[in-house]
Amino acid sequence: MSSFHNQWPIGLAVSSTGRIFVDYTRGTYEYTVGEVVNTTAEQAYPSQALQVPVSLLFNHTFGVNFATGNSSGFISVQALIVTAITASRPETLWVLDTGRPNFLDGTTPYSFPGGPKQVAINLSNDTIYKTYTFPASVVYPDAYMNVVRIDLNPDISCEGVAYIVDSSNEGRNGIIMLDLATSSSFRQLDNYPSTLNVYSFVPSYQGLPFYATSPGAQQYVHLTGGIDGVQLSPAGDILFFSPVTSDYLYSIKTQYLRENASPKSAQVCGNNVKNLGQRGGSANGFKGDSNGLVYMLMPGSNAIFMYDSMQAKTLPFVRDPRIIWPDCKFAEATPVIGVTDPYLAASVAEDGYIYVTINQLSYMPGLNNGTDLRTYPGAILRAKLPHNGSKIISG
């Protein structure tokens, strides 16, 4: 249905009218958020003017490589999600900007306050109506905001709450809590074992053990990565999560994540993490459906698994040789796209399908001694959900 020939897509989102939005990790790309305009092309969204020019992405301060602190333009977007229209909010495209683009050599500068942000776009007129920025005490310079889940339940906050994952390879992994009414934010589960990278992790891709080799490096390195996949239950009362380098699935009641008033809040939060056991491999992204199933993208198995809370175990869902590296970002509505090989971004839509982007992360030059082993085009796959499953409308 659609393929990507010039930029490798990371996340996707689909509106209730079938508009398809994609994001791209920024390096030399002219834009980091786009809208699909036909089966082979995209254009900058909402406009090229809102994409920080490549020449202005970096800020060399005191001899340290920082990214720009531009709070009004998009720097390097990692995740997209659409929430449905409510009595107080239009149908919204939420844009999560890491504020950390990549250098050509694969290194990533530190973020500068103002650069990391979450942006709300009104899809009825394609205009930004709210921008949330974060203090450096919440989004550290070496943080990497990777995934967001949003709950618009007014009983939680008058405008809802966002759960944002910090999956930084260099920094402290954890969950960033954002109150959408007050714009206040804080961190939870910072450096807790359930959110951290697993030491000396060796995955297997396409049947082969995988070790990363940076350009010019004399020795291989292990893949690193902390908390990555997250998903809210349909009621919003439980958050499922896992590090990208772990075989274990965890959960926590969201009431503990939202509590920050007491000096013991962080300890209580950590004490209430639940280990749900192993699931048969590491997962790089989650998405959920209206039946409460949690879909987990499994790069080592070329598959999508699903966790069923009622059975308390992981079940197979889809396996396909084209699923080479899955990740889970977001797409949220009606028909979409086609075929290829991955870093996957997934999304459950109102039409009862899960959509998965494919961008071949394990073949990137930064992991393969500078050689780009990816093959264009990138694309999106979809599969029908079981048991008449559909999108969770609440977020």
Secondary structure, DSSP 8 states (H G I E B T S, - for coil): --EESSS----EEE-TT--EEEE---SS-S-SEEEEEETTEEEESS-GGGB--GGGSEEEETTEEEE---SSSBS-EEEEEEE---SSS-SEEEEEE-S----TTS---B--TTSSEEEEEETTTTEEEEEEE--TTTS-TT--EEEEEEE--TTTSSS-EEEEEE--SSS--EEEEEETTT--EEEESTT-GGGS--TT---EETTEE--BB-TT-SS-B-----EEEEEE-TTSSEEEEEETT-SEEEEEEHHHHH--SSTTHHHHHHHT-EEEEE-SS--S-EEE-TT--EEEEETTTTEEEEEETTTTEEEEEEE-TT--S-------SS--------S-EEEE-TTSEEEEEE--GGG-GGGBTT-----S-EEEEEEE-GGG----TT-
